[in-house]
Amino acid sequence: MSRASIAAIGPQNRLQWDALDPAARANALRRPAQADGAKTAAAVTALIEEVRVGGDAALRALTARFDGVDIDTLAVSAEEFAKAQAETAPALRNAIVEAAARIEQFHAAGMTQPYAVDTAQGVRCERMLRPIQRVGLYVPAGSAPLPSTALMLGIPARLAGCRDVVLCTPPRPDGSVDPAVLVAAATCGIDRVFKLGGVQAIAAMALGTESVPACDKLFGPGNAYVTEAKRQVAQLERGVGIDMPAGPSEVLVIADAGANPEFVAADLLSQAEHGPDSQVILISDDDGLIERVIAQIEAQLLELPRVETARRALQSARMIQVVTLEDAFAISNAYAPEHLILALRDARRWLPSVSVAGSVFLGDWAPEALGDYCSGTNHVLPTSGAARFVGGLNVASFQLAITVQEVDRQGLRAIGPCAVELASAEGLDAHRLAVSRRLDAA
């Protein structure tokens, strides 16, 4: 049976939203990875424990088991960095530098600034920023190496002033790291890279081993197992921080009758090829547009080397017809997509209707892939509905905000009575006395 003989988008993928009851609507918006959550969690727990007990030996054993390669030295050497520069084609090196410049320009413009304000005469309150001391970056390479992720993580870390940066990325079958990933890391000033992927990489950076230092906060996207590993290590006693749930990729496209079906299909497939647990959703008020997009998906699939991966992801695709575009935005805001593409006439006019999304792409000429690589925004974005409460990665993600209060005698006399009154109302006498004793002395 040829790979073209079975349609990728079947009747089960087509939905009339108005015909669905609440339970069916909730099921339609369920992510593929969520269906196997309990099984994934149990497997991850066991792997983290292996690393906790076994350290470097466990890391080597797990790398052999999952990556099929025996690693003697986990750290990438200076010689390997130099070799990577030589092996990377000049055009790709230039593209990395070009993308890095745009990413830095965008992130530098949005950096949070420290500030100070006098809230009363003699009372100064400040907010100062400090870089997180040691950060761990995860760059996936399970199905394809992602030098762009090294840029998305490394550039904000550098702008934040993080001095101790650890990067983990899976080894290739020959035991080396993808050269482009190393070039991207070096472009960000990162020289501490380990040949580790998957759950074992997350566990190593969270717990620390003989070779890999324990980090204060972990960053980066990954599959369902990596995402679950980040969630679990964040709950350990030591309390390592994580950026956000950034798991299997997802895109939601809202398209009207005037959208280009070739472009829409290409955008859906660009996410489907990430992995079998990726999810793509098209919502339109035009049945004809949906049919044209489906036809384009079937045709374009045959051009992709990763056709089987995309086909598996398309099993969970949703092609949803709505009555109005307002309905489409209501669905999108409930789903909270990682990527939202508005393939609409006058797309910017509809932007106020977006209340929840990781990153938005306006109009026919803004493919999501530009955001993945070189527009300047960050492609490490919240998935699995986390866009409801967290935004994409930025410089502030790598910083601590510390508040400072400076109070003189006049300031104490100005605001001390307020504190005394509130402490008395709460029945916290030690709080009250800590202020009143000073008032007596002032």
N, C-alpha and C positions, 0 to 999 in steps of 0.2 A: 504493500500500500504506500503510495507516494505521500510525501508530506503535504501536498496540495489537495489531497483527496477529501480531507475532513475540514469543514468550515471552522474557523477559529471562534467566530461569533455566532452562537446559535440562538434559538428562540428563548432559551432560559436566561440569556443575557439581556433580552429586551424587556423593558418594564414600562407600563403605563401607570404613572404615579397616582393618578386619581383613582385607579382601580385597586390600590393596595390598602389593606387595613394597617393599623399602627404596628402590629407585630411584623408584618411582611416588610414594611418600610424600614424598621429597625434592622431586620435581617439583611435587607438589600445594602445597607450602609456598613455592614460589619466587615472589618478587615480580614483577609485570609489568615494572617499570622495569629489573630485572636482565637481562632478555632482550636489551635493546638497549644494554647497557652500553658496548661497544666503540665503537659508532657515536656515542653521546652523548659519550664521552670525546674522540674526535677532533674533533668539532665545537666542543666547549668549548675545547680547546687552541688552535684557530685564532682563536676570538673573544678569548681572553685576550691573545694576541699582538697582535691589532689594537689593543686598548686600550693595551698596553705601548708600541707604536710611535707610535700616533696621538693619544693623550691625549684632550683634550676633543673634538677634531674627530672622532675615532673614536666617542666616546660619542654625539655628535649623529647621526652616520651610522647607527649601530646602532639608535638609538632610532627613527629614521625607517624603518629596514628592518623592525624587529620590532613596533614600537608604532604605526607609521603616522602619526607626528606629527613635525613639525619644531620643535625646541626651540632658541631663541636663548640663553636664560639657564637654566642647569641648576638653580641654587639657587632655592628657594621664597622669595619676598620677604615682608617684614612685612605688606605690604598683602594678600597672598594669605592669610596666616594670619588676618588680621582678617576678610576676606571669608568664609573658611571658617566662622568662628564665627557669622557672620550667616546663612549659608546652611543651617546644620545645625539641624534641628528641635529645639525645647526638650526634647521627650521623649527624643530620642537623646542630646543633650548630658547630660541627667540620668542616662541609663543608663550612659554612659561614666564619669561621676563615681562612680556607685554601684559599678560593676564595679571601678574603680580602687581604691576603698577596701577592698574585700574582698581583692583581689590583694595590696595593700600589707600588710594585716593578716596574711595567711598567710605572706608572704615575710619580713616583719620578725620574726615569731615563730621562724623557723628559721635566722636569721642565725648564722654561725659567730662565735665569740668568740675574741679573743686570750687567751693564757694564758702563765704563767711557772711554772717548777718548779725547785727546787734538787735536782739529781740527786746532789750530794755537798756536803759542807760547803765553801763557797767556790766552788761551780760553779752558776751560774744559767743555765738554758736557757729561751729565750722563743720564742714564735710571734706575730709581729705581722702585721696585715693592711693592705694598701694597695690602693686601687682601680687597676685597669688604666687607664693614662693616656688612651688614645684608643680608643674602641670604635665599631664600625660595625654598625648595625642594618639588617636587610633586612625590609621589610614587603611581602609579595606583594600583587598586585592584578591579576594576569593574567586570571583568570576572574571574580574578585569582589574588591572592596576589603576589606581586613581591618583595620579600626581596632582590633579586639581584639588583634591581634599587636603593634601599637604599644604597647599597655598591657603586654602580657606581657614585652616586651623593655625598655621604658623604665622601668618601675617598679623592677625589680631593679637596673638600672643606676644609678638615682638613689639607692636605698638603699645601694648599694655605695660611693657617693661619686664616681662617674666624672664628671669635670668637662668632658670633651670628648667629646660624643656626636654622631655623624653618622648620619643616617637616610636610606636610599634607598627609594623606592617608585615603581612605574611611573606614567607620566602617563596621563591619560585622552585620548580622541581630540581634545579641544579644547586639549590641552597643559597642563591644570591637574592638580593632585593632588586625589584624592577628599577633599572637605571633612571627612568624619568622621575620616579618617586624620590630618589636620592637627589637628583638635580633640583627638584622643587623644594625639598627640605633644605638643601644648602642655600638656595635663593632666599629662604626665610631666616638664615643664620642658624639652622639646627644641625648639629653634628653628633647628637647622641641618639642613634637609631638602633632598634633591636629587631631581629628577624623572628617576629612573633605575630600570630594572628588569632582571631576568634576569641573564645571565652578565656583561653589561657593568657592572652595578651592583657585583657582587662583585669584578670585576677592578679597578674604579676605587677601591674602598675598600681593596683589598689593595695595589695598586701606587702609587696616588696619581696625580692628573693636575693640570692647571693650576687646576682648580676644586675638585676633591674631594681632601681630605687622605688620605694613607695612614694606615690604622688599625693598631692593635696586635692586635686580635682582632675577628672577625666573628661575628655572631649572626643567627639567624632561619631560618625554614622556607622551603621553595620546592619547585619541581618537580624532576624528575630532572636538568635542566641546571643549575639553581642549586646543587643538592646536589653535583654533580660539580665545578662551578666552585669551591666551597668546598674540596673535597678537593684540587684541583690547586693552588690558591693557598697552601694550607697546606704544600705541598712546595717552594715557591719558596725561593730562596736567602735572602731576607729573613726567611722563617719566620713569616708572619702566622698567628696562632692562629685556630681556629674552635671553636664551641661543641660541635657534634656533627653527625652525619648526621641532618638533619631534612627528609627529602624527601617524596615522595608519601604522602598520608595512608593509614592502615590501621587497621582495627578487627577485633578477634576477640571474638565473643560466645559464652560458654558458657551454655547454657540447658537447663533441665530441663522435664519435662512440664507443670509448673505455670506456666511463663512465659507472659506475654501476647504472642501472636504479632504483634499490632498494634504494640506497643512495640518488639519486637525488629526487625521489618521497618523501622520508622522509624529506629532506630539504625543499621542497615546502610546505609540510603539516605542518611543524613546524612553519611556518609563517602564514599559512592559519588559524590555530587554535587560533591565537591571537584575531581575531575579524572579523565580516562580512565585514568590510571595508578594510581589509588587501588585498594586491595584490601580486600575485606570477606570475613570468614570466620565461619560459624556452625558450632558443634560442639554436638551434643546426643546424649543416649542415648535419645531418643524420636523415632521416625520420624514419628509423627503431628504432633509439634510442628514438625519441619522442613517438612512439607507445608503446614501452616497458615501458617508464615512465608513460604514461597514464594508462596502465594496472596495474602498481604498485600502482598508486594513488587510483584507484578504490578498490584494494584489501586492502591497508593499512587503508583507510578511516574507514573501518568496525571495526578496532581495537581501534579507538579513542573514548574516552568518549565524546569529544567535536566535534563529527562528524557533527552535524547540523551547528555549527558555521563555521567549515572548509568548509562544502559544500556550504554555502552561499558565503564565500570568493572566492571559486573556480568559481563562476559564472562570476567573472571578471578576471579569469586566462587567460594568453596568452601563447600558445604553438606555437612558431614562427620558421618556417624553413627558413634558409638562404642558399645561394649558397656557401659562404666561411665564415670562422671564422672571417676574417677581417670585413665582414658585421655585424657579431654579435657584435663586439666591437664598431662599429659605432653606432649601435642601443643602446647599453648599455650606451655609453657616452652621447647620446642625452637624454636618460631617466633619467640619474643620480640616480642610485639606492641607497637606504639606505644600503642594503647588496648585495654584488656581490660575487657569488661563481664561481670559475673557475674549473669545473670538466673536466680538460683537461690533456692530456699526456704532461709532462714537463710544468706544469702550470706556473712555475716561468718565463719561457722564454716568456710567453705572458704578463707578468706584465707591461712591458713598454707600451703596447697598452691601458692600463687603464689610462684615464686622469680625469675621474670624477666618484666618488663613496664614500659612507660613510665609509665602511669597506670591505676589500677584504679577501676571504678565498681561499687558494691555494690548489688544489689537492683533491683527493678522501677521504682523512682522516682528513679533516678540516671542520666538520659540523659547520654551523652558530651558532648552540646552544652553542658551546664552547665559542664563543665570548659573548654570552648572559650571561654566568655565570662565567667562571673561567679561561679563557686563560690569562687574564690580561688587554686586551684592553677594551675600554668603549662601552657599548651598547646603550648609549644615542647618537643617530646619526641623521643627517639631513634626512628628508623625503620630499615627494612632490616636488622633483627636487631641493631642497635647497643644495644638495651636489655640485651644480655648483658653490657655493660661500661661503660655510662654511664647516668646518670639524667637526669631532666628539668632544664630551666633553673632556676637559683636565684641568689640574691645572690652566693654564693661563686663562681659562674661568671664574675663580673665583678671578682673580686679576686685579688690575689697574696698568698700566704702566705710570709712571710720569717722564717727562723729566726735567732736571735741567741744567742751564747754569751758569758757574762761570767765570767772565771776570775781569782781572786786567787792569791797564793802558796800559801795553805793548800790551795786547790782543786787547784792544779797538783800539789802533793805527794800529794794524795789519789788522783788519777786518772792522773797522768803515767806511773807504772810500767806501768799497763795498756796505754796507747798504745805505749810502748816495746816491750813484749812482742809486741803484734800487728804493729807495723811490722817488727820483726826477723823474725817468721814469714813475712812477705810479701816480705822481701828489699828493702825500701825504706829504705835507710840515711838518705837526706835527711829522710824523715819522722821516723825514730827520733831523729836528731840535733837536729831542730827542737824536740823535747820534752826530750831528755836534757840539752842545753846549758842549758835553762831550769831543769831540776831541779838541775843543778850550781850554778846561781846563786841558787836559792831557799833 
